[in-house]
Amino acid sequence: GSYTIVVTATEPGNTYNSVTINVTLDTQKPKVLDFNPLPGAFVKGTVPINIRVNEPNVREMRVQVNGQDIPNNTTDQDNFTVMWDTSGIELDGPQTITIKIKDKANNEITQEIAVTLDRVSPATVIQFPRSDTPLRRGGTISVVIDVVDAQSNSISPYAVDVLITRMDGSYLGRVTRTNTRNSGNKLTWSGRIRWQNSLPNTFKIVANAVDKAGNVAATQEVTVTIR
């Protein structure tokens, strides 16, 4: 809180004016209220790094990546956003964002955020059915898709979209997801197409995927025929 210091000097035969000094006692470290990206995030391109703290007397907030300063990385405000251009980093993989906050009383805290830089698009392969897979009318059709990415666990099952289309590309429906399995940097997505009389004899299964960093896989499709 606020305090007043009064300094008075006395000496026989002399009079001196008192000196008043107003100070603020601050023993509390800054408190982080919110930050972004979150730990474990996958990032690419230009990444906004945001930090918001509960501290009315910020002296300096400094953002570093892998122990190095980035452009425009300091402020004396309690809410700060700096843009991190990842193009200067040669290799994808783990990166550490460090945010140091110091107040005017030299109370200091450090917030570290571990993220993964991922600039490689995943690869999608429709494992089943193939174009030559024998399919019979009236049965449930299993669908198995592998999505491989450069990083482990960088594919979310919810980011794999598998469609059924007519040969002209018009929409028929979605393949229902039944299971997913992670193995290293591969996600195996399993689904099924329930039989319906409106299903044409020949149609396409179209697979799309995007990883957690926003890299989009090339669309894969297979033409299947029901005999």
Disulfide bonds with the S-S distance in Angstrom:
none
